[in-house]
């Protein structure tokens, strides 16, 4: 039987049985984008971990930093 490898997250002593070399807890955290090396590119605004939508920013920060640059949906006549 092969030896179990430890989770590659620093300070974690659990076995790496969750995927990508992480334990189940840290693998779930990685999938949500909670670890420093997340599964998707994150917003470049400091402290924001949301996925990039455009120009290196998430939806919220792109709207803040580039007002009027997002395509608006056409309103339907009443």
Phi, psi and omega per residue, in radians:
X1 nan 2.289 -3.101
X2 -1.201 2.631 3.111
X3 -1.212 2.553 3.103
X4 -1.448 2.386 -3.141
X5 -1.631 2.558 3.131
X6 -1.320 2.760 3.084
X7 -1.040 2.418 -3.090
X8 -1.424 -0.031 3.054
X9 -1.318 2.290 -3.054
X10 -1.105 2.363 3.114
X11 1.499 -0.012 -3.135
X12 -1.756 2.268 -3.120
X13 -1.794 0.053 -3.117
X14 -1.264 2.885 3.086
X15 -1.415 2.580 -3.098
X16 -1.442 1.480 -3.130
X17 -2.102 0.160 -3.085
X18 -1.701 -0.440 -3.116
X19 2.198 2.647 3.125
X20 1.023 0.369 3.130
X21 1.461 0.139 3.119
X22 -1.827 2.803 2.974
X23 -1.306 3.020 -3.088
X24 -1.039 -0.688 -3.125
X25 -1.129 -0.848 -3.101
X26 -1.298 -0.500 3.060
X27 -1.137 -0.728 3.091
X28 -1.123 -0.683 3.102
X29 -1.141 -0.692 3.105
X30 -1.105 -0.735 -3.136
X31 -1.114 -0.569 3.110
X32 -1.425 -0.101 -3.139
X33 1.498 0.351 -3.075
X34 -1.527 -0.200 3.122
X35 -1.679 2.745 -3.126
X36 -0.952 -0.651 3.089
X37 -1.803 1.523 -3.055
X38 -1.458 3.015 -3.068
X39 -1.391 -0.271 3.093
X40 -2.293 2.791 3.118
X41 -1.224 2.355 -3.063
X42 -1.824 2.830 -3.133
X43 -0.955 2.452 -3.098
X44 -1.416 -0.094 3.075
X45 -1.242 2.304 -3.056
X46 -1.040 2.281 3.114
X47 1.516 -0.150 -3.138
X48 -1.645 2.262 -3.118
X49 -2.017 0.315 3.139
X50 -1.363 2.709 3.139
X51 -1.168 2.617 3.119
X52 -1.229 2.390 3.054
X53 -1.902 -0.880 -3.136
X54 -2.698 2.574 3.065
X55 0.894 0.615 3.096
X56 1.309 0.248 -3.115
X57 -2.242 2.714 3.062
X58 -1.306 3.074 -3.100
X59 -1.026 -0.767 -3.104
X60 -1.129 -0.812 -3.092
X61 -1.347 -0.487 3.060
X62 -1.157 -0.710 3.107
X63 -1.156 -0.626 -3.141
X64 -1.262 -0.790 -3.041
X65 -1.455 -0.453 -3.129
X66 -2.245 1.195 -3.124
X67 -1.134 2.422 3.117
X68 1.469 -0.095 -3.116
X69 -1.568 -0.255 3.123
X70 -1.477 2.392 3.095
X71 -1.162 2.317 3.131
X72 -1.677 2.609 3.109
X73 -1.381 2.408 3.133
X74 -1.199 2.315 3.141
X75 -1.337 2.468 3.124
X76 -1.530 2.421 3.136
X77 -1.170 2.531 -3.098
X78 -1.437 nan nan
